[in-house]
Amino acid sequence: MNLYGWIQLALYILVLLLLTKPVGLYLIRVLDAGGRTFLDPALRPVERLLYRLLGLDPKKEQDWKQYTLSLLAFSFAGLLFTYAILRLQHVLPLNPQGFGPVSPDLAFNTAASFATNTNWQNYAGEITLSYFSQMVGLVFHNFVSAAVGIAVAAALVRGIARPSAKTVGNFWVDLVRLNLYLLLPLSTVFALFLVSQGVVQNFKPYEKATLVEPSNLQAPKNDSAAQTIAQGPTASQAAIKMLGTNGGGFFNANASHPYENPTPLSNFIQMLLIFLIPSGLTYYLGRKVKNQRHGWAVWSAMAILFLAAVLVCWRAESYGNPRLHALGVDPADGNMEGKEVRFGVFNSALFAAITTDASCGAVNSMHDSFTPLGGMIPLFNIQLGEVVFGGVGSGLYGMLVFVVLAIFLTGLMVGRTPAYLGKKIESYDVKVSVLAVIILIFSILGFSAWASVSQWGLAGLNNAGPHGLSEILYAYSSSTGNNGSAFAGLNGNTFWSNITLGLAMLFGRFLMIVPIMALAGNLARKKLPPPSEASFPVSGPMFIIILIGTVLIVGALTFLPALALGPIVEHFLMTGSGILY
Amino acid sequence: MKIWLSELRHSVAAVLSLAVISCGIYPAAVWILAQGLFPAKANGSLVMRSGAILGSRLIGQGFAESKYFHPRPSAAGQGYDASSSGGRNLGPTSKKLVDAVRQCIADYRAENNLSPDTIVPADAVTASASGLDPHISLKNALLQTPRVARVRGLDEKAVRKLVETYTEGRDLGILGEPRVNVLMLNLALDGTLK
């Protein structure tokens, strides 16, 4: 844990803090159907054209049921769209390597994965998918699933802010405006920045390089004199994959691939892009509910949980693996297995914490090769519900569920009717909030338990012993939490894994969105009494501590037993025994 | 029923129209701008010599001969296969990992004439995440310098100077880690870069 690490950490948090307000203010304009932005002259006509194509009156709002129905119908249509493209990629254009069709179960898994903003990848991009499949089948969801997440968060915030309202916005308007005014312009700018760092953007067939040392024993398969270098339209995908907290890599190695994340500077910007919108959304929340201190309190709770995760992970990774130290590896270097030299231990640990605090799932190092405690941090982050800044939109609505629960619990303790910003929290609100939390728990632990006692589940493991259990637990946590990062040694491309992981992703996304929309609708219709001295404070240190406590208690109590059997026991085996698996 | 039909219509129209914008116009626009502004980088930062591609300055390449600096162990394909990136994905208590690292340490000490109790830089004996890591640490490069100088019959100081030339510092002075680009350094040693 050296000085350069501390400086980079401070710089990251400072830049994020400075960007929160401007992004929040911009989000307010984008999420208001009549809001004006500086891009209006160019994009307003496009927006109108889209409404005409959809046959839509943008001034008409929807109640929560209509909003949810539109969202589900659209997501399902998008899922079919991608499934069809993957199955038909051999007859579609832009396939210079001549890849065949994707198998039905893998195509289902991948379509579900991208439609749910998960981007779990049971395939290796550069040996499976054509440029068309990546650029159209996958990038489509990188944009729209991000917009869907933000739309749900916006609907929930409207529900909290509006007094006695029937409607929570119009899904189609939110979808169109988020894509046009927010995601597309930012992606274009950052894609070009990434190209300036060395990220490729072309449609060429893979390049063949003549090896400098042709006799090399490690030469690529089939050809001892040449190196085949995969190419493709990577930058346009890498920008939105970060900005939309999707995380699906163009290449198998994701953001550790030098063509996808070539420099420490590109790495810094990519990490910033993950938290950019989620952080801005907390400001949006504060402004919309007319309590900016509440927005900052939520931001602070997130920042504290974030810092804690980074520090533990960084500490564990810089300590390294004592088994390798015993062989003569320099302990000062930390754990470099599965990490890139240009990023080093600090930027790998920071990236791992960010990508799992958010529901991004891009990786610039291999979490499977982290030390047990270092690897437990990303796993635990996902299990907390990815509410630490979180996925675009999903982070905020997940955290607001915890806010509702925290207020309810505190209300019980002091024996007062709990109210959130003046709105009474009643039985219905608590029920749907708990439902949103419980679905995740059932999916993660249920599927993990099933896989860890079945033939197909164990067949995919790359590591035995407790680390194998961690691989399974990580897979179902990541898919249910719509994260998409992996303990990547696990081979999930088998029939049963594809199906169960695909279902976990769909459950984790849509079975969570429905209760949250119900919460939004129910809060919206409540009256807003004038604020009184007696209302529950939703800012200040006490609120922040209670909120963090609620997040940790729900996460820790639920998953600690499973973690004890995986990473925790592995840690003690690594430090206190000579056992190898 | 009516509402289902209207939702279906909205969905299909939205999928197709947004696909045209975000999967057609957007990547094409980025492609045109990238090819115009940064053509070399958009096309893979390739290193060319008289029309032939020698590699990419961003993508590592395998080297085993003693006259070259050696890169990190690689798990991409059979090693440095740039059409099949990936890590070893072995956990910290994996026997395969410990055995591989033990072997690697023995080889590293032997080829560089190091005593059996020399502490070895971690990057020299562990596989990278991408399997295509183009870099090694400066510490690692300096341990290999005497060997390369000896085999090539060069002055050690001259080789060390070359290593320093191909060492990249932290970005903006603070971001990331200092590192040595192995392919570029080896090409410079061969004199191919002139």
Interface residues (C-beta under 8 A of the other chain):
Chain A: Y4 I7 Q8 L11 V46 L50 L53 L54 G55 L56 Q66 L69 S70 A73 F74 F76 A77 G78 F81 A124 E126 I127 M135 V136 V139 F140 F143 V144 W172 L175 V176 N179 L180 L183 L184 S187 T188 A191 L192 V195 S196 Q197 G198 V199 V200 Q201 N202 F203 K204 Y206 E207 K208 A209 T210 L211 V212 E213 S215 N216 L217 Q218 A219 P220 K221 Q227 T228 I229 A230 Q231 P233 A235 S236 Q237 A239 I240 F251 N252 A253 S256 H257 P258 Y259 P262 T263 P264 L265 N267 F268 G320 N321 R323 L324 L327 G328 V329 D330 D333 G334 N335 M336 E337 G338 K339 E340 V341 R342 F343 G344 N347 S348 V363 N364 S365 M366 D368 S369 F370 T371 P372 G375 N462 N463 G465 P466 H467 S470 F487 A488 G489 E570 L573 M574 I579 L580 Y581
Chain B: I3 W4 E7 L8 R9 H10 S11 V12 A13 A14 V15 S17 L18 A19 I21 S22 C23 G24 Y26 P27 A29 V30 W31 L33 A34 Q35 L37 F38 K41 A42 N43 G44 S45 L46 A52 I53 L54 G55 S56 L58 I59 G60 Q61 G62 F63 A64 E65 Y68 R72 S74 A76 G77 Q78 G79 Y80 D81 A82 S83 S84 S85 G86 G87 R88 N89 L90 G91 P92 T93 S94 K95 L97 V98 V101 R102 I105 R109 D117 T118 I119 V120 P121 A122 D123 V125 T126 A127 S128 A129 S130 G131 L132 D133 P134 H135 I136 S137 K139 E168 R170 D171 L172 I174 L175 G176 E177 R179 L183 N186 L187 D190 T192
